Amino acid sequence: MNELIGREEEIKILQKTLQSKEAELVAITGRRRIGKTFLTNSVFQENMVFEVIGTQNAPNEEQLQNFINQLSQYHNSALPLKKPDNWTEAFSMLRTYLQSIPLKQKKVLFFDELPWLAGQKSGFLSAFGYFWNSWASKQNLVIVICGSAASWMIQKVVNDKGGLHNRITQHLHLEPFTLAETKQFLESKEVFYDYYQIVQLYMAIGGIPHYLKAIDGSKSAIQNINTLCFTKNGLLYDEFDRLYASLFTHADMHVDIVRILVQKKQGMTRNEIATLSKTKNGGGLSNVLNELILSGFITEIYPFGKKKKDKLFRLTDEYSLFYLQFMEANRPQGKGIWQHLSQTATFMAWSGYAFESICLKHIESIKKALGISGIYSTASSFYQKGNAEQEGVQIDLLLDRSDHSINLFEIKFYNKPYTLTKEYAENLRQKLWKFQAITKTNKHINWVIISSFGLVKNQYSLGLITNDFRLEDLF
């Protein structure tokens, strides 16, 4: 097996399919560059007997030609096999090939980028469904299907009401690496950064393995960001347009929503999005929002004490946020621009929000640091508009615990230990009192600070801040 970082649960599930006495149909979803193909090939390389990958925007004739070229290669034919006229014939040829090899040991078939193979009116899905239902489901096989377009995969395959209805035996959705997995992955590539530099990288490009693979350990995090994002030959220079176009049929609608959400980083309600969006407020908007959620670009945030209709949609994909905040307008500036931008007030504001988003994605690490992993709790935000008589209150993260406690979090990204001033300590006390008064909660409430290098203990933090965590606690 090739070296795999993280993915422990996914590896166990895939390895178990090889021991199963039944045929297995496995769907793996996850965004572009997340490592679906690498995971599949790493686990199943000894058992693979056929593999084909779809080509983006290619006509059906080309997809069929690629299929038969692959089949000829696995068949060890001296001459290429005749191109099938349709997918029904193609799967009949695949069945003939599989019947020619012994299936005593579990054999694996891999259909990569299935949404591209199964183009509109191609007939692929109906032929594939018939192949599975009539023959493959009774054989000693594992069939793996992958696709970056998570929403397409779930609608057309996982939740299919036709020939593949309830046929998927395992569905794995790959998430980006956590901070801990990112550190492990970089170190496997001989890149040794401290926690601060890893978080700097993560805030700009996220935990996407393919992006992280391009990091040069001889350069700092800021130098790498400059090379990858702001130089014309950089891996991520033009990734934004490619990313959305590869995932969504009508990508302009999805990009429209993402551009709207970047305007209000704490998140927007559905009605706010509808007011600003070109997409009609109805099924069309629901589909776009759902597809962005399934693909990992936006996250639903449920404010504390609010109804479901008041939920917020928040842009949480690091690269998309970074591109729209900095790259789009500044790429023409060329070499060295990020070194300059990273010293500006705009950077300070963005880094605070980006670090906050990272904390939201590492709730389990925060709970572990608090020592409450075994206690049921829900993470949410809190927001109350101000009026003429009283200022508003905003708390970006809180943990509502089943042990009659609530943790309120203040999150700070600084390049040195954080010092609480008299004025800011008073501000936190006011926030706590207002939260208590508005929610009428009788739970025990306390403040927790998460900062880059920890909190400087002083007279203002004593008695107010019950816990403080630093970057390494997120790892």
C-alpha positions as CSV (number, residue, x, y, z in Angstrom):
1,M,0.0,0.0,0.0
2,N,1.3,3.5,-0.8
3,E,1.8,5.8,2.2
4,L,-1.5,7.2,3.3
5,I,-1.9,10.0,5.8
6,G,-5.1,10.0,7.9
7,R,-8.2,8.3,6.4
8,E,-8.0,5.5,9.1
9,E,-11.7,4.9,9.2
10,E,-12.0,5.0,5.4
11,I,-9.2,2.5,5.0
12,K,-10.8,0.1,7.5
13,I,-14.1,0.2,5.6
14,L,-12.5,-0.4,2.2
15,Q,-10.3,-3.2,3.5
16,K,-13.4,-4.8,5.0
17,T,-15.1,-4.9,1.6
18,L,-12.2,-7.2,0.5
19,Q,-13.2,-9.7,3.2
20,S,-16.9,-9.5,2.5
21,K,-18.7,-12.6,1.2
22,E,-21.0,-10.4,-0.9
23,A,-20.3,-8.2,-3.9
24,E,-19.7,-4.6,-2.8
25,L,-20.6,-1.3,-4.6
26,V,-18.7,1.5,-3.0
27,A,-19.3,5.2,-3.7
28,I,-16.5,7.7,-2.8
29,T,-17.2,11.4,-2.9
30,G,-15.2,14.5,-2.1
31,R,-14.1,17.7,-3.8
32,R,-11.5,17.9,-6.5
33,R,-7.9,17.2,-5.4
34,I,-9.0,15.6,-2.1
35,G,-7.3,12.2,-2.7
36,K,-10.2,9.9,-3.7
37,T,-8.2,8.3,-6.5
38,F,-5.0,8.0,-4.4
39,L,-7.0,6.3,-1.6
40,T,-8.7,3.8,-3.9
41,N,-5.5,2.9,-5.7
42,S,-3.5,2.6,-2.4
43,V,-5.9,0.2,-0.7
44,F,-6.9,-1.8,-3.8
45,Q,-3.7,-1.9,-5.9
46,E,-3.2,-5.6,-5.5
47,N,-6.8,-6.5,-6.4
48,M,-7.5,-4.1,-9.3
49,V,-8.5,-5.8,-12.5
50,F,-10.0,-2.8,-14.3
51,E,-9.9,1.0,-14.0
52,V,-11.3,3.8,-16.2
53,I,-11.5,7.5,-15.6
54,G,-14.0,9.9,-17.2
55,T,-12.8,12.9,-19.2
56,Q,-14.3,16.3,-18.5
57,N,-16.5,17.7,-21.3
58,A,-15.6,14.8,-23.6
59,P,-18.4,13.5,-25.9
60,N,-19.8,10.0,-25.3
61,E,-17.8,8.6,-28.3
62,E,-14.5,9.6,-26.7
63,Q,-15.5,8.2,-23.3
64,L,-16.4,4.8,-25.0
65,Q,-13.0,4.9,-26.8
66,N,-11.2,5.5,-23.5
67,F,-13.1,2.6,-21.9
68,I,-12.2,0.1,-24.6
69,N,-8.5,1.3,-24.6
70,Q,-8.4,0.5,-20.9
71,L,-10.1,-2.8,-21.4
72,S,-7.7,-3.8,-24.2
73,Q,-4.8,-3.0,-21.8
74,Y,-6.1,-5.1,-19.0
75,H,-7.2,-7.8,-21.4
76,N,-3.6,-7.9,-22.7
77,S,-4.9,-7.9,-26.3
78,A,-2.3,-7.8,-29.0
79,L,-4.7,-5.6,-31.0
80,P,-7.1,-3.0,-29.6
81,L,-10.6,-4.3,-29.0
82,K,-13.4,-3.0,-31.3
83,K,-15.0,0.2,-29.8
84,P,-18.5,-0.6,-28.6
85,D,-21.5,1.3,-30.1
86,N,-23.0,2.1,-26.7
87,W,-22.5,1.5,-22.9
88,T,-24.7,-1.7,-22.9
89,E,-22.3,-3.3,-25.4
90,A,-19.3,-1.9,-23.4
91,F,-20.5,-3.5,-20.2
92,S,-21.2,-6.8,-22.0
93,M,-17.5,-6.8,-23.2
94,L,-16.4,-6.0,-19.6
95,R,-18.4,-9.0,-18.3
96,T,-16.8,-11.3,-20.9
97,Y,-13.3,-10.1,-19.8
98,L,-14.1,-10.6,-16.1
99,Q,-15.5,-14.1,-16.8
100,S,-12.1,-15.0,-18.4
101,I,-10.2,-14.4,-15.1
102,P,-10.7,-16.4,-11.9
103,L,-12.7,-14.5,-9.2
104,K,-11.8,-16.7,-6.2
105,Q,-10.0,-13.7,-4.6
106,K,-11.9,-10.4,-4.4
107,K,-11.4,-8.4,-7.6
108,V,-11.8,-4.6,-7.8
109,L,-13.2,-2.5,-10.6
110,F,-12.7,1.3,-10.4
111,F,-14.8,3.9,-12.3
112,D,-13.2,7.3,-11.6
113,E,-14.9,10.6,-12.2
114,L,-18.2,8.9,-12.9
115,P,-20.2,12.1,-13.6
116,W,-17.9,12.7,-16.6
117,L,-18.4,9.2,-17.9
118,A,-22.1,9.3,-17.4
119,G,-22.9,12.4,-19.5
120,Q,-26.4,13.5,-20.4
121,K,-28.2,11.0,-22.6
122,S,-25.1,8.8,-22.7
123,G,-27.0,5.7,-21.4
124,F,-24.1,5.0,-19.0
125,L,-26.1,4.8,-15.8
126,S,-28.9,2.5,-17.1
127,A,-26.2,0.2,-18.6
128,F,-24.2,0.2,-15.4
129,G,-27.3,-0.5,-13.3
130,Y,-28.2,-3.4,-15.5
131,F,-24.6,-4.7,-15.4
132,W,-24.6,-4.6,-11.6
133,N,-28.2,-6.0,-11.0
134,S,-28.0,-8.8,-13.6
135,W,-24.5,-10.1,-13.0
136,A,-21.9,-8.2,-11.0
137,S,-23.9,-8.1,-7.7
138,K,-23.7,-12.0,-7.7
139,Q,-19.9,-12.1,-8.2
140,N,-16.8,-11.9,-6.0
141,L,-16.3,-8.2,-6.9
142,V,-15.8,-4.8,-5.4
143,I,-16.9,-2.0,-7.7
144,V,-15.7,1.5,-6.7
145,I,-17.3,4.6,-8.2
146,C,-15.8,8.1,-7.5
147,G,-16.8,11.6,-8.4
148,S,-15.8,15.1,-7.4
149,A,-19.3,16.4,-8.1
150,A,-20.6,15.3,-4.7
151,S,-24.1,16.5,-5.3
152,W,-24.4,14.7,-8.7
153,M,-23.0,11.5,-7.1
154,I,-25.5,11.6,-4.2
155,Q,-28.5,12.5,-6.4
156,K,-27.8,10.2,-9.4
157,V,-26.2,7.3,-7.6
158,V,-26.4,7.2,-3.8
159,N,-30.1,8.3,-3.7
160,D,-31.0,7.0,-7.2
161,K,-34.6,5.8,-7.5
162,G,-33.9,3.7,-10.7
163,G,-31.6,0.8,-11.3
164,L,-29.2,1.7,-8.6
165,H,-31.8,2.3,-5.9
166,N,-30.5,1.0,-2.5
167,R,-27.6,-0.7,-4.3
168,I,-24.7,1.3,-2.8
169,T,-23.2,-0.9,0.0
170,Q,-20.7,1.7,1.3
171,H,-20.6,5.5,0.9
172,L,-17.5,7.4,1.9
173,H,-17.2,11.1,1.8
174,L,-13.6,12.4,2.0
175,E,-13.0,15.6,4.0
176,P,-10.0,17.9,3.8
177,F,-7.1,17.0,6.2
178,T,-7.4,18.3,9.7
179,L,-4.5,20.4,11.1
180,A,-3.0,17.3,12.7
181,E,-3.2,15.4,9.4
182,T,-1.8,18.4,7.5
183,K,1.2,18.5,9.8
184,Q,1.7,14.7,9.4
185,F,1.4,15.0,5.6
186,L,3.9,17.9,5.3
187,E,6.4,16.0,7.5
188,S,6.1,12.9,5.3
189,K,7.2,15.3,2.5
190,E,10.2,16.5,4.6
191,V,8.5,19.9,5.3
192,F,8.9,20.8,9.0
193,Y,7.0,23.8,10.0
194,D,5.9,25.1,13.4
195,Y,2.2,25.3,14.3
196,Y,2.0,29.0,13.4
197,Q,3.3,28.5,9.8
198,I,1.1,25.4,9.3
199,V,-2.0,27.5,10.4
200,Q,-0.9,30.3,8.0
201,L,-0.8,27.8,5.1
202,Y,-4.1,26.2,6.2
203,M,-5.9,29.6,6.3
204,A,-4.9,30.2,2.6
205,I,-5.2,26.8,1.0
206,G,-7.0,24.5,3.5
207,G,-6.2,20.8,4.0
208,I,-6.3,19.7,0.4
209,P,-3.6,17.1,-0.1
210,H,-2.9,18.0,-3.8
211,Y,-2.3,21.6,-2.8
212,L,-0.1,20.7,0.2
213,K,2.0,18.4,-2.0
214,A,3.3,21.5,-3.8
215,I,4.8,23.0,-0.6
216,D,8.5,23.6,-0.7
217,G,10.1,23.0,2.7
218,S,13.0,25.3,1.9
219,K,10.7,28.3,1.9
220,S,8.5,29.9,4.6
221,A,4.7,29.5,4.6
222,I,4.4,33.1,3.3
223,Q,6.9,32.4,0.4
224,N,5.0,29.3,-0.5
225,I,1.7,31.1,-0.6
226,N,3.2,33.8,-2.8
227,T,4.6,31.1,-5.2
228,L,1.5,29.0,-5.4
229,C,-1.1,31.7,-5.5
230,F,0.4,34.9,-7.0
231,T,2.9,33.7,-9.7
232,K,1.5,32.8,-13.1
233,N,2.9,29.3,-13.0
234,G,1.7,28.7,-9.5
235,L,-0.5,25.6,-8.9
236,L,-3.4,27.7,-7.5
237,Y,-3.1,30.8,-9.7
238,D,-6.1,29.8,-11.9
239,E,-7.5,27.1,-9.7
240,F,-10.7,29.0,-8.7
241,D,-12.3,28.8,-12.1
242,R,-11.3,25.3,-12.7
243,L,-12.5,24.2,-9.3
244,Y,-16.1,25.2,-9.6
245,A,-16.4,24.4,-13.4
246,S,-15.2,20.8,-12.6
247,L,-17.8,20.3,-9.9
248,F,-21.0,22.0,-11.1
249,T,-22.9,22.0,-14.4
250,H,-24.0,25.6,-14.0
251,A,-21.0,26.8,-12.0
252,D,-21.8,30.5,-12.5
253,M,-24.7,30.2,-10.0
254,H,-22.5,28.6,-7.4
255,V,-19.8,31.2,-7.8
256,D,-22.4,33.9,-7.5
257,I,-23.5,32.6,-4.1
258,V,-19.9,32.3,-2.9
259,R,-19.2,35.9,-4.0
260,I,-22.2,37.0,-2.0
261,L,-21.2,35.1,1.1
262,V,-17.7,36.6,1.1
263,Q,-19.3,40.0,1.7
264,K,-20.6,39.0,5.2
265,K,-18.1,36.6,6.7
266,Q,-20.2,35.7,9.7
267,G,-22.8,34.2,7.4
268,M,-26.1,35.1,5.8
269,T,-29.7,33.9,6.0
270,R,-31.3,32.3,3.0
271,N,-33.5,35.4,2.5
272,E,-30.4,37.7,2.6
273,I,-28.7,35.5,-0.1
274,A,-31.9,35.5,-2.2
275,T,-32.1,39.3,-2.1
276,L,-28.5,39.6,-3.5
277,S,-28.5,36.5,-5.7
278,K,-29.2,36.1,-9.5
279,T,-30.7,32.7,-8.6
280,K,-34.4,32.7,-7.9
281,N,-35.5,32.1,-4.3
282,G,-37.0,28.6,-4.6
283,G,-35.9,25.2,-5.7
284,G,-33.1,26.6,-7.7
285,L,-31.5,28.4,-4.8
286,S,-32.1,25.4,-2.5
287,N,-30.3,23.1,-5.0
288,V,-27.3,25.5,-5.3
289,L,-26.9,25.9,-1.6
290,N,-27.2,22.2,-1.0
291,E,-24.6,21.4,-3.7
292,L,-22.2,23.9,-2.1
293,I,-22.8,22.3,1.3
294,L,-22.3,18.8,0.0
295,S,-19.1,19.8,-1.8
296,G,-17.7,21.4,1.4
297,F,-17.6,25.1,0.3
298,I,-20.2,26.5,2.7
299,T,-21.4,25.4,6.1
300,E,-24.8,25.8,7.8
301,I,-24.5,27.6,11.2
302,Y,-27.4,27.4,13.7
303,P,-27.5,30.4,15.9
304,F,-28.1,29.7,19.6
305,G,-31.8,29.9,20.5
306,K,-32.9,30.7,17.0
307,K,-35.4,28.7,14.8
308,K,-34.3,26.6,11.9
309,K,-35.3,29.3,9.4
310,D,-32.8,31.6,11.0
311,K,-29.8,29.4,10.2
312,L,-26.8,31.1,8.5
313,F,-24.9,30.0,5.5
314,R,-21.2,30.7,5.8
315,L,-18.3,30.4,3.3
316,T,-15.8,28.1,5.0
317,D,-13.7,26.9,2.1
318,E,-10.3,28.4,2.8
319,Y,-9.0,28.7,-0.7
320,S,-12.2,30.3,-2.1
321,L,-12.2,32.9,0.7
322,F,-8.5,33.6,0.2
323,Y,-8.9,33.9,-3.6
324,L,-11.8,36.4,-3.4
325,Q,-10.2,38.3,-0.5
326,F,-6.7,38.7,-1.9
327,M,-5.8,36.8,-5.1
328,E,-8.3,38.0,-7.6
329,A,-7.4,41.7,-7.4
330,N,-3.7,41.3,-6.6
331,R,-2.4,38.5,-8.8
332,P,-1.2,40.9,-11.5
333,Q,1.1,42.5,-8.9
334,G,3.4,39.5,-9.2
335,K,6.4,38.4,-7.2
336,G,6.5,39.4,-3.5
337,I,3.0,40.7,-3.3
338,W,1.9,38.4,-0.5
339,Q,4.9,39.4,1.7
340,H,3.4,43.0,1.4
341,L,-0.2,42.1,1.8
342,S,0.5,40.0,4.9
343,Q,1.5,43.1,6.7
344,T,-1.7,45.1,6.1
345,A,-4.7,45.8,8.2
346,T,-6.8,43.8,5.7
347,F,-4.7,40.8,6.4
348,M,-5.2,41.2,10.2
349,A,-9.0,41.3,9.7
350,W,-9.0,38.3,7.3
351,S,-6.7,36.2,9.5
352,G,-8.9,36.6,12.5
353,Y,-12.0,35.4,10.6
354,A,-10.0,32.6,8.8
355,F,-8.6,31.4,12.1
356,E,-12.1,31.4,13.6
357,S,-13.3,29.2,10.7
358,I,-10.5,26.8,11.4
359,C,-11.6,26.6,15.1
360,L,-15.1,25.8,14.0
361,K,-13.8,22.9,12.0
362,H,-11.8,21.5,14.9
363,I,-14.5,21.4,17.6
364,E,-13.5,17.9,18.6
365,S,-10.0,19.0,19.3
366,I,-11.3,21.9,21.4
367,K,-13.6,19.6,23.3
368,K,-10.7,17.3,24.0
369,A,-8.6,20.2,25.3
370,L,-11.5,21.2,27.6
371,G,-11.7,17.6,28.8
372,I,-15.3,17.3,27.8
373,S,-15.0,14.8,24.9
374,G,-17.5,12.5,26.7
375,I,-20.0,15.2,27.4
376,Y,-22.7,15.9,24.8
377,S,-22.5,19.4,23.5
378,T,-23.6,21.4,20.5
379,A,-21.6,24.2,18.8
380,S,-23.3,27.3,17.6
381,S,-23.0,31.1,17.3
382,F,-25.0,33.9,18.9
383,Y,-26.2,37.2,17.5
384,Q,-28.6,39.8,18.8
385,K,-29.1,43.0,16.9
386,G,-28.7,46.2,18.7
387,N,-31.3,49.0,19.1
388,A,-31.5,52.6,20.2
389,E,-31.3,51.5,23.8
390,Q,-28.7,48.7,23.7
391,E,-25.8,47.6,21.7
392,G,-25.9,44.3,19.8
393,V,-24.1,41.2,20.9
394,Q,-22.2,38.8,18.7
395,I,-20.4,35.6,19.9
396,D,-18.9,33.6,17.1
397,L,-18.6,30.3,18.9
398,L,-20.2,28.7,21.9
399,L,-20.5,25.2,23.2
400,D,-23.8,24.4,24.9
401,R,-23.1,21.4,27.2
402,S,-25.4,18.8,28.7
403,D,-23.6,19.2,32.1
404,H,-25.4,22.5,32.7
405,S,-22.6,24.6,31.3
406,I,-21.9,26.9,28.4
407,N,-18.5,27.9,27.1
408,L,-18.2,31.2,25.2
409,F,-15.1,31.5,23.0
410,E,-13.0,34.5,22.1
411,I,-10.7,33.6,19.2
412,K,-7.6,35.6,18.4
413,F,-4.9,35.1,15.7
414,Y,-1.7,37.1,16.7
415,N,2.0,36.7,16.1
416,K,2.7,36.8,19.8
417,P,1.0,35.9,23.1
418,Y,-2.4,37.7,23.6
419,T,-2.7,40.3,26.3
420,L,-6.2,41.1,27.7
421,T,-6.6,44.8,28.4
422,K,-8.9,46.4,31.0
423,E,-11.2,47.7,28.3
424,Y,-11.5,44.4,26.5
425,A,-12.0,42.4,29.7
426,E,-15.0,44.7,30.5
427,N,-16.3,44.2,27.0
428,L,-16.3,40.4,27.5
429,R,-18.1,40.8,30.9
430,Q,-20.7,42.9,29.2
431,K,-21.1,40.3,26.5
432,L,-21.6,37.5,29.0
433,W,-24.2,39.5,31.0
434,K,-26.1,40.4,27.9
435,F,-26.1,36.8,26.6
436,Q,-27.4,35.6,30.0
437,A,-30.1,38.2,30.1
438,I,-31.3,37.7,26.5
439,T,-31.3,33.9,26.6
440,K,-32.5,33.7,30.2
441,T,-30.3,30.6,30.6
442,N,-29.5,29.4,34.1
443,K,-26.5,27.4,33.0
444,H,-23.0,28.1,34.3
445,I,-21.3,30.4,31.7
446,N,-17.6,31.0,31.3
447,W,-15.1,32.5,28.7
448,V,-12.5,30.5,26.9
449,I,-9.8,32.2,24.8
450,I,-8.1,30.5,21.8
451,S,-5.1,32.3,20.5
452,S,-1.9,31.6,18.6
453,F,0.6,31.6,21.4
454,G,-1.5,31.6,24.5
455,L,-2.8,34.2,26.9
456,V,-0.6,36.4,29.1
457,K,-2.0,36.0,32.6
458,N,-2.8,39.4,34.2
459,Q,-5.2,41.0,36.6
460,Y,-7.8,41.4,33.9
461,S,-7.8,37.7,32.8
462,L,-8.0,36.3,36.4
463,G,-11.5,35.4,37.3
464,L,-12.8,36.0,33.8
465,I,-11.0,33.5,31.5
466,T,-11.4,30.0,32.8
467,N,-9.4,28.3,30.0
468,D,-7.0,29.4,27.3
469,F,-5.7,27.4,24.5
470,R,-3.1,27.9,21.8
471,L,-2.5,26.6,18.3
472,E,-1.1,23.2,19.3
473,D,-4.3,22.4,21.1
474,L,-6.0,22.3,17.7
475,F,-3.6,19.7,16.5
